[in-house]
């Protein structure tokens, strides 16, 4: 993929963030998500790529746009890619005005992103310093001791981020018994998974069960950042097993490595903050301007860019809801 596409992908996530940010704290997660989806779709169709959505808002009969299998961009364009999208990762976070909501995409050459079914995935993620030190099937205390050694810390200095769910009660118990600290989050495990690669976030490990599509997005980001991710699908019923098999998944107990989830060394990842978070600031307003903070990464070159952009609201395309806020005089 051409490096020039990086700024185009940032335009896509910026649009989704700008469209959903006015809904922050208003309690309407569906409206926020709908605005983000429509904006992301509109901008994607201006990018000169032939893209297929492999991680999206659901199946064709569940989502009107950005559904799995949908073609976006310019069909027949020379650059053929797989696209993983989450126009609003953390719908509840935006609705409640909580941190770490982001708009996020990952793009890779056609056939290189796992077409993950919309179900749960057991996950472990660590940053570059602990790469190669963990395994999804290892006991929690073994993994934490290995990460502590790799990072030159004691286990008591480690912070493990976990979704605050009843299903994680045993994991939480074992992490505490091992002596590590825990950061419980209500939603948004893509942002949490990425945070393990940034020392300034203070997060060392992601553990637990979250969405499989979010797992692929996290793996794409960590591929760019030099971290490690492992995941295994969690099936709740026979229908999910049938669905996974229809998508070509035959080994139901398989542990997917980062290189199996993202089967390329040329993946691009972009995200824009919607609410303030661990590594991205949320959308801010000043006078007639909206300010966005984004990150774009490319695994092939090992480049990580942060982008601050000022958007004149009165000149944004029609997908941006100009009437939801009053301009400062």
C-alpha positions as CSV (number, residue, x, y, z in Angstrom):
1,X,0.0,0.0,0.0
2,X,1.2,3.5,-0.8
3,X,2.3,5.6,2.2
4,X,0.1,8.4,0.9
5,X,-3.0,6.5,1.9
6,X,-2.1,7.1,5.6
7,X,-3.5,10.6,5.6
8,X,-6.6,9.4,3.7
9,X,-7.3,6.8,6.4
10,X,-7.0,9.5,9.1
11,X,-9.6,11.6,7.2
12,X,-11.9,8.6,7.6
13,X,-11.5,8.3,11.4
14,X,-11.6,12.0,11.8
15,X,-15.0,12.1,10.1
16,X,-16.5,9.4,12.3
17,X,-15.1,11.2,15.4
18,X,-16.5,14.6,14.4
19,X,-19.9,13.2,13.6
20,X,-20.3,11.2,16.9
21,X,-18.6,13.7,19.3
22,X,-21.7,16.0,19.6
23,X,-23.6,13.1,21.1
24,X,-21.1,12.8,24.0
25,X,-23.0,12.5,27.3
26,X,-26.4,12.7,25.8
27,X,-27.3,9.1,26.5
28,X,-28.1,8.0,23.0
29,X,-25.5,5.5,21.9
30,X,-27.5,4.5,18.8
31,X,-27.6,8.0,17.4
32,X,-23.9,8.4,18.1
33,X,-23.0,5.2,16.4
34,X,-25.3,5.9,13.4
35,X,-23.6,9.3,12.9
36,X,-20.2,7.8,13.0
37,X,-21.0,5.0,10.6
38,X,-22.6,7.3,8.0
39,X,-19.6,9.8,8.2
40,X,-17.0,7.0,7.9
41,X,-18.9,5.5,5.0
42,X,-19.1,8.8,3.1
43,X,-15.4,9.5,3.4
44,X,-14.3,6.0,2.6
45,X,-16.1,6.3,-0.7
46,X,-13.7,9.2,-1.7
47,X,-10.6,7.1,-1.1
48,X,-9.0,5.4,-4.2
49,X,-9.0,1.9,-2.9
50,X,-11.0,-1.3,-3.7
51,X,-11.9,-2.3,-0.2
52,X,-13.9,-5.2,1.3
53,X,-15.1,-4.9,4.9
54,X,-14.0,-8.0,6.8
55,X,-14.7,-6.5,10.3
56,X,-17.7,-4.3,10.3
57,X,-21.0,-3.3,12.0
58,X,-22.4,-6.8,11.5
59,X,-23.8,-8.9,8.7
60,X,-25.6,-7.4,5.7
61,X,-29.1,-8.1,7.2
62,X,-28.0,-6.5,10.5
63,X,-26.4,-3.2,9.3
64,X,-27.4,-0.9,6.4
65,X,-23.7,0.0,5.8
66,X,-20.2,-1.0,6.7
67,X,-21.4,-4.6,7.0
68,X,-19.1,-7.6,6.6
69,X,-18.6,-8.3,2.9
70,X,-19.5,-4.8,1.8
71,X,-17.4,-3.2,-0.9
72,X,-16.3,0.4,-0.2
73,X,-14.0,2.9,-1.9
74,X,-13.7,2.7,-5.6
75,X,-14.4,-0.8,-7.0
76,X,-11.8,-1.8,-9.5
77,X,-9.2,0.6,-8.1
78,X,-5.6,-0.8,-8.3
79,X,-5.2,-1.1,-4.5
80,X,-7.3,-4.0,-3.2
81,X,-7.5,-4.2,0.6
82,X,-9.2,-5.8,3.5
83,X,-10.8,-3.3,5.9
84,X,-11.6,-3.6,9.6
85,X,-13.7,-0.8,11.0
86,X,-15.2,0.3,14.3
87,X,-16.7,3.7,13.6
88,X,-17.4,4.2,17.3
89,X,-15.5,1.9,19.6
90,X,-17.2,2.5,22.9
91,X,-20.7,3.5,22.2
92,X,-21.6,3.5,25.9
93,X,-18.5,5.6,26.6
94,X,-19.7,8.3,24.3
95,X,-23.3,8.1,25.6
96,X,-22.1,8.5,29.2
97,X,-19.3,10.9,28.5
98,X,-16.6,8.5,29.7
99,X,-13.0,8.2,28.5
100,X,-11.4,6.2,25.7
101,X,-14.0,6.2,22.9
102,X,-12.3,6.2,19.6
103,X,-13.1,5.8,15.8
104,X,-10.8,3.2,14.4
105,X,-9.8,1.4,11.2
106,X,-7.2,-1.1,10.0
107,X,-6.4,-1.7,6.4
108,X,-4.2,-4.4,4.9
109,X,-3.8,-6.1,1.5
110,X,-6.7,-8.3,0.3
111,X,-6.9,-11.6,2.1
112,X,-4.6,-10.8,5.0
113,X,-7.0,-9.9,7.9
114,X,-8.9,-12.6,9.7
115,X,-12.6,-12.5,8.9
116,X,-13.5,-12.8,12.5
117,X,-17.1,-13.6,13.3
118,X,-19.0,-11.3,15.6
119,X,-18.6,-13.3,18.8
120,X,-16.4,-13.3,21.9
121,X,-12.7,-13.9,22.0
122,X,-10.4,-14.7,24.9
123,X,-7.4,-12.3,24.7
124,X,-4.0,-11.5,26.0
125,X,-2.0,-8.5,24.9
126,X,1.4,-7.1,25.9
127,X,3.7,-4.4,24.6
128,X,7.1,-4.7,22.8
129,X,9.2,-5.3,25.9
130,X,7.2,-8.4,26.9
131,X,6.8,-9.8,23.4
132,X,7.4,-13.6,23.4
133,X,6.9,-13.9,27.1
134,X,3.3,-14.8,27.4
135,X,0.9,-17.6,26.2
136,X,-2.8,-17.6,26.4
137,X,-2.8,-21.1,28.0
138,X,-0.2,-20.3,30.6
139,X,-1.4,-19.7,34.2
140,X,-2.0,-16.0,35.0
141,X,0.7,-15.9,37.6
142,X,3.2,-17.4,35.1
143,X,2.4,-14.8,32.5
144,X,2.6,-11.9,35.0
145,X,5.9,-13.0,36.4
146,X,7.3,-13.3,32.8
147,X,6.0,-9.8,31.9
148,X,7.5,-8.4,35.2
149,X,10.9,-9.9,34.4
150,X,10.8,-8.6,30.8
151,X,9.9,-5.1,31.9
152,X,12.3,-5.0,34.9
153,X,9.4,-4.6,37.4
154,X,8.0,-6.5,40.3
155,X,4.6,-8.1,39.7
156,X,3.2,-5.6,42.3
157,X,4.1,-2.8,39.9
158,X,2.3,-4.3,36.9
159,X,-1.2,-3.0,35.9
160,X,-3.6,-5.4,34.1
161,X,-6.5,-3.9,32.3
162,X,-9.7,-6.1,32.3
163,X,-13.3,-5.4,31.2
164,X,-15.5,-5.1,34.2
165,X,-17.7,-8.2,33.6
166,X,-19.0,-11.0,35.8
167,X,-17.4,-13.5,33.5
168,X,-14.0,-12.1,34.6
169,X,-14.4,-12.7,38.3
170,X,-12.0,-15.6,38.4
171,X,-9.4,-13.8,36.3
172,X,-9.6,-10.8,38.6
173,X,-9.2,-13.0,41.6
174,X,-6.1,-14.7,40.2
175,X,-4.5,-11.4,39.2
176,X,-5.0,-10.0,42.7
177,X,-3.6,-13.2,44.2
178,X,-0.5,-12.8,42.0
179,X,-0.1,-9.3,43.5
180,X,-0.6,-7.2,40.4
181,X,-2.8,-4.0,40.1
182,X,-6.0,-4.0,38.1
183,X,-7.6,-1.3,36.0
184,X,-11.2,-2.3,35.4
185,X,-12.9,-0.7,32.3
186,X,-16.6,-0.6,31.5
187,X,-16.1,-0.7,27.7
188,X,-13.6,-0.2,24.9
189,X,-11.0,-2.9,24.9
190,X,-9.4,-1.8,21.6
191,X,-8.1,1.3,23.3
192,X,-7.2,-0.7,26.3
193,X,-5.3,-3.3,24.3
194,X,-3.4,-0.6,22.4
195,X,-2.4,1.1,25.7
196,X,-0.2,-1.8,26.7
197,X,2.3,-0.7,24.0
198,X,2.7,2.9,25.4
199,X,4.7,3.1,28.6
200,X,3.2,6.4,29.6
201,X,-0.3,4.8,30.0
202,X,1.0,2.7,32.9
203,X,-0.8,-0.4,31.5
204,X,1.2,-3.6,31.1
205,X,-1.2,-6.4,30.1
206,X,-4.7,-6.8,28.7
207,X,-6.6,-10.0,29.8
208,X,-10.0,-11.3,29.4
209,X,-12.9,-12.0,27.0
210,X,-14.1,-9.3,24.6
211,X,-15.3,-9.0,21.0
212,X,-13.5,-11.0,18.3
213,X,-13.7,-8.1,15.8
214,X,-12.1,-5.8,18.3
215,X,-9.4,-8.4,18.8
216,X,-8.4,-8.2,15.1
217,X,-8.3,-4.4,15.3
218,X,-6.1,-4.6,18.5
219,X,-3.8,-7.1,16.8
220,X,-3.4,-4.7,13.8
221,X,-2.4,-1.9,16.0
222,X,0.0,-4.0,18.0
223,X,1.5,-5.3,14.8
224,X,2.5,-1.7,14.0
225,X,3.7,-1.1,17.6
226,X,5.8,-4.3,17.9
227,X,3.6,-5.8,20.7
228,X,2.0,-9.2,21.0
229,X,-1.6,-10.4,20.9
230,X,-3.1,-13.9,21.2
231,X,-6.8,-14.8,20.9
232,X,-9.1,-17.7,20.9
233,X,-12.8,-17.7,19.9
234,X,-15.4,-18.3,22.6
235,X,-18.6,-20.0,21.4
236,X,-21.8,-19.5,23.3
237,X,-24.0,-21.8,21.2
238,X,-24.3,-24.1,18.2
239,X,-25.4,-21.2,16.0
240,X,-22.1,-19.4,16.6
241,X,-20.1,-22.6,15.8
242,X,-22.1,-23.0,12.5
243,X,-21.4,-19.3,11.7
244,X,-17.7,-19.6,12.3
245,X,-17.5,-22.7,10.1
246,X,-19.3,-20.9,7.3
247,X,-16.6,-18.3,7.5
248,X,-13.9,-20.9,7.0
249,X,-12.9,-21.5,10.7
250,X,-12.4,-25.3,11.3
251,X,-10.2,-25.5,14.4
252,X,-12.6,-24.1,17.1
253,X,-10.0,-24.3,19.9
254,X,-7.2,-22.6,17.9
255,X,-5.1,-19.9,19.5
256,X,-4.6,-17.2,17.0
257,X,-1.2,-15.4,17.1
258,X,-0.9,-11.8,16.0
259,X,0.6,-13.0,12.7
260,X,-2.4,-15.2,12.0
261,X,-4.9,-12.4,12.8
262,X,-2.9,-10.0,10.6
263,X,-1.1,-12.1,7.9
264,X,1.0,-9.3,6.5
265,X,3.8,-6.9,7.4
266,X,2.1,-4.0,5.7
267,X,-0.9,-3.1,7.7
268,X,-2.0,0.5,8.4
269,X,-4.0,1.5,11.5
270,X,-5.7,4.8,12.2
271,X,-7.7,6.0,15.2
272,X,-9.1,9.4,16.2
273,X,-10.1,10.2,19.8
274,X,-13.8,11.0,20.5
275,X,-13.5,11.3,24.2
276,X,-10.3,11.9,26.1
277,X,-8.3,8.7,26.6
278,X,-5.1,7.0,27.6
279,X,-3.2,7.9,24.3
280,X,-5.6,10.1,22.4
281,X,-7.4,13.3,23.3
282,X,-11.1,13.6,22.4
283,X,-12.7,16.1,20.0
284,X,-12.6,19.6,21.4
285,X,-14.4,22.8,20.3
286,X,-13.2,26.3,20.2
287,X,-15.2,29.0,18.4
288,X,-15.9,27.8,14.9
289,X,-13.3,25.0,15.0
290,X,-13.4,21.4,16.1
291,X,-10.0,19.9,17.0
292,X,-9.2,16.3,16.6
293,X,-6.3,14.2,17.8
294,X,-5.4,11.1,15.8
295,X,-2.8,8.4,15.4
296,X,-1.8,6.6,12.2
297,X,0.7,3.7,12.1
298,X,2.2,1.5,9.4
299,X,3.8,-1.8,10.2
300,X,6.0,-1.9,7.1
301,X,8.0,1.2,8.0
302,X,7.5,1.2,11.8
303,X,6.2,4.8,11.6
304,X,3.8,6.2,14.2
305,X,2.3,9.6,13.6
306,X,0.1,11.8,15.8
307,X,-2.0,14.3,14.0
308,X,-3.7,17.3,15.4
309,X,-6.2,18.8,13.0
310,X,-8.4,21.9,13.1
311,X,-11.7,21.5,11.2
312,X,-13.8,24.6,10.4
313,X,-17.3,23.3,11.2
314,X,-19.1,25.6,8.8
315,X,-17.1,24.1,5.9
316,X,-17.6,20.4,6.8
317,X,-19.6,18.2,4.4
318,X,-23.2,17.5,5.0
319,X,-22.5,14.4,7.1
320,X,-21.4,16.6,10.0
321,X,-24.4,17.7,12.2
322,X,-23.6,21.4,12.4
323,X,-26.8,22.3,14.3
324,X,-26.0,20.2,17.4
325,X,-23.8,22.9,18.9
326,X,-23.9,26.7,19.2
327,X,-20.9,28.6,17.9
328,X,-19.0,30.8,20.2
329,X,-19.4,34.5,19.3
